[in-house]
Amino acid sequence: MNHHKILPLRTKILLSCVICLSLALIVQTVLFKDSSSKVMTKQTQDFTFASLRNLQEDIYSYCRDIQNALLKVYLNTDFMRDAASGMSENDLKRQYGALAFTMAINQFDPSQNVVALYIYAFSGPNSSSPVSLISLYRHAQTPVYTYPENIFRGDMPNNIDAVKKYINSDERIMFISSYYNEKRKTDIVRFVLKIYHNVNTEIGFIVCDVDGTVLNKMISKEFSVNDSLIWLQPDNDCPVVSSHTSLKNVQTSASAIMSAIASGSNDYTEKILPDCLLFKDVQKKYNLTAYCLVPMTALKTNQIMLNRNTALSLVLLIIVFSISFIVISKNLTAPLTYVVGIMGRIKNGERQLRLKTMQRDEIGILAEQFNDMLDRISMLIEKEYKAKFAADEAQYKALQAQVNPHFLYNTLDTMSSIASDQNCETVSMICLALSNMFRYSLDMSNQLSTVEEEIVHLKNYLYVINIRMQNSITTEILIGDYLLGERVPRLCLQPLVENSIQHGLKNKRGKKNIRVYAAIHEDSFQITVWDNGTGFDAFELNMKLQRTVDEVLTMKDSIGLMNIQSRIHMLFGSGYGIKIQSDSVSGTSVIMTLPCDCRRGKPETEAENE
């Protein structure tokens, strides 16, 4: 037999705790990594969406003010009338050439940073160009820093294709676009508003260019994170303005990003690009969407620091735990070693040993409960021995009672035949009744019988008793036919009547009556044996009826009622049984309560009387 080396309990506990602690920290790190990432992402989302909404509100107010200023062109009724009447391009220029300057000075606030204003009218059929520049305003115009003299000429790039597309469309809302001014080295935001005569007739349009720094200031006010890239962009057009870098450098990357999210259709969508989070907020009226591209570098840096701190915490906890465990483990293992030793001695036969009293901790409680368990085991062994002895004695008595029963039956049958031949009918009937009684009482094949069989056995007994007592006792059996099939314990009715004859009517003078009747009460039925005897105090006898089955088995005599009570409890439970009522006036009633199968065949009048 191989003997493997067994680790001490102290070492096992230490290893188990270290392993559990390590696993717990590892699991916590993994779970916290995911949850912290989600929390940081959620916080970034909430902050970014809120900032984008605030930015869009500021931009909306700014665009609305620009639009209101441009709409004041309708206040110049002469220009509106002449432009709608088909006046020639030269006449319009000569008469309204200063209109753009007047509007730029009077209708716009300096904080709006208007750098150029163009007023165009649609040319007549004889003109060489479909649109004519009527009036022009350019702010701080110099040979070095300048703006397009006419946006439709190719003197400098200004994203004219987007403007042409808007003019040729049916769109009536103010159009927003942009271009990068190479000479000014700045982003220019362009607003285009169509001019109508009598609501439906389009007679021209106004182009207003503003310096993009005003929108950049709005972006800087809402976003202070230097790592984020924020830009404004209309649908199907280039970006308008962006943070931290000019549109010239962001055009290519923004176009690539827009291609990646082209499938998005919600007002607020989030798409994860490589190492970035992309957010957007759509401004529906002016077709200007705000985008924010947030890098994930900060989140990753925090995650690396978290993992490093968790690993360091794990090492420190293991060191501290190991030192603490070595100091206190001796107080834990010493009592366990003692308990194991005593158990081994008890296992080897020293069953009278008990664990000594220890401290009131878990090990002390274990020792106390172990001592209680040993005491209970000893008590159960003794009780089992007594029960086995009583069972063996009962089996012996049962076997002894069944010695040669057929010889007894045959003997009584023979006596009955002889008495009949000698014309002694009374003796013959007594022998026949006794034979039936013995045959019924010694039948052990079934624990239950029926009320009908019990009544037949009772009548045989009453026949013999009436012969012996010269019919001095009047007996009535009042049990309805609907109860004859109910199941009852075998030999439960005759002992009750016998008990009334031998005890209740023993000292009775005058008429002696016994009545046996039954009635149904809800889910049970009661069989009552009443006699008009002298009565007695039934309290003590009712208390004796509460004895256990083991106590009844050890009784030598006077076991009739207790025997029936014990058998009822064993068959049907403690909710059923025998109860005695007695006094000197009413006599004695022995009430036996048993479970009832059903109310089959019960007369309606009797059911109503209950």
TAVEN-V440456 format. One record per backbone hydrogen bond with DSSP energy under -0.5 kcal/mol. CO is the residue of the C=O (numbers start at 1). NH is the residue of the N-H. If there is no record, write none. Layout:
((CO/NH) (CO/NH))
This chain:
((2/4) (8/12) (9/13) (10/14) (11/15) (12/16) (13/17) (14/18) (15/19) (16/20) (17/21) (18/22) (19/23) (20/24) (21/25) (22/26) (23/27) (24/28) (25/29) (26/30) (27/31) (28/32) (29/33) (30/34) (31/35) (32/36) (33/37) (34/38) (35/39) (36/40) (37/41) (38/42) (39/43) (40/44) (41/45) (42/46) (43/47) (44/48) (45/49) (46/50) (47/51) (48/52) (49/53) (50/54) (51/55) (52/56) (53/57) (54/58) (55/59) (56/60) (57/61) (58/62) (59/63) (60/64) (61/65) (62/66) (63/67) (64/68) (65/69) (66/70) (67/71) (68/72) (69/72) (70/73) (71/74) (72/75) (73/76) (75/77) (76/80) (77/81) (78/82) (79/83) (80/84) (81/85) (82/86) (82/87) (83/86) (88/92) (89/93) (90/94) (91/95) (92/96) (93/97) (96/99) (97/136) (98/102) (99/103) (100/104) (101/105) (102/106) (103/107) (103/108) (109/112) (110/113) (113/211) (115/139) (116/209) (117/137) (118/120) (118/207) (119/134) (119/135) (120/205) (121/132) (124/127) (130/123) (132/121) (132/134) (135/119) (137/117) (138/141) (144/146) (145/142) (150/153) (153/156) (159/163) (160/164) (161/165) (162/166) (163/167) (164/168) (166/169) (175/192) (177/190) (179/181) (179/188) (180/182) (181/185) (181/186) (186/181) (187/212) (188/179) (189/210) (190/177) (191/208) (192/175) (193/206) (195/203) (195/204) (197/201) (198/200) (200/202) (201/197) (201/203) (203/122) (204/195) (205/120) (206/193) (207/118) (207/209) (208/191) (209/115) (209/116) (210/189) (211/214) (212/215) (212/216) (213/217) (214/218) (215/219) (216/220) (217/221) (218/222) (219/223) (222/224) (224/226) (225/228) (228/230) (229/293) (230/243) (231/291) (232/240) (232/241) (233/289) (234/237) (238/234) (241/232) (246/249) (246/250) (247/251) (250/254) (251/255) (252/256) (253/257) (254/258) (255/259) (256/260) (257/261) (259/262) (261/264) (267/269) (267/282) (269/280) (271/273) (271/278) (273/276) (275/296) (276/273) (277/294) (278/271) (279/292) (281/290) (282/284) (283/287) (283/288) (288/283) (289/233) (290/281) (291/231) (292/279) (292/294) (293/229) (293/295) (294/277) (296/300) (297/301) (298/302) (299/303) (300/304) (301/305) (302/306) (303/307) (304/308) (305/309) (306/310) (307/311) (308/312) (309/313) (310/314) (311/315) (312/316) (313/317) (314/318) (315/319) (316/320) (317/321) (318/322) (319/323) (320/324) (321/325) (322/326) (323/327) (324/328) (325/329) (328/331) (328/332) (329/332) (329/333) (330/334) (332/336) (333/337) (334/338) (335/339) (336/340) (337/341) (338/342) (339/343) (340/344) (341/345) (342/346) (343/347) (344/348) (345/350) (346/349) (349/351) (350/353) (359/361) (361/365) (362/366) (363/367) (364/368) (365/369) (366/370) (367/371) (368/372) (369/373) (370/374) (371/375) (372/376) (373/377) (374/378) (375/379) (376/380) (377/381) (378/382) (379/383) (380/384) (381/385) (382/386) (383/387) (384/388) (385/389) (386/390) (387/391) (388/392) (389/393) (390/394) (391/395) (392/396) (393/397) (394/398) (395/399) (396/400) (397/401) (398/402) (400/403) (402/405) (404/408) (405/409) (406/410) (407/411) (408/412) (409/413) (410/414) (411/415) (412/416) (413/417) (414/418) (415/419) (416/420) (417/421) (418/422) (419/424) (420/423) (423/425) (424/428) (425/429) (426/430) (427/431) (428/432) (429/433) (430/434) (431/435) (432/436) (433/437) (434/438) (435/439) (436/440) (437/441) (438/442) (440/443) (442/444) (447/490) (449/488) (450/454) (451/455) (452/456) (453/457) (454/458) (455/459) (456/460) (457/461) (458/462) (459/463) (460/464) (461/465) (462/466) (463/467) (464/468) (465/469) (466/471) (467/470) (469/472) (472/512) (473/475) (474/514) (476/478) (476/516) (477/479) (478/518) (480/483) (481/484) (483/486) (484/452) (486/451) (488/449) (489/492) (493/497) (494/498) (495/499) (496/500) (497/501) (498/502) (499/503) (499/504) (500/505) (504/534) (505/508) (511/513) (512/474) (513/532) (514/476) (515/517) (515/530) (516/478) (517/528) (519/526) (521/524) (523/596) (524/521) (525/594) (526/519) (526/528) (527/592) (528/517) (528/530) (529/590) (530/515) (531/588) (536/538) (538/542) (539/543) (540/544) (541/545) (543/546) (544/547) (548/552) (549/553) (550/554) (552/555) (559/563) (560/564) (561/565) (562/566) (563/567) (564/568) (565/569) (566/570) (567/571) (568/572) (568/573) (569/573) (573/576) (577/593) (579/591) (581/589) (583/587) (587/583) (588/531) (589/581) (589/591) (590/529) (590/592) (591/579) (591/593) (592/527) (593/577) (594/525) (599/602) (603/607) (604/608) (605/609) (606/610))
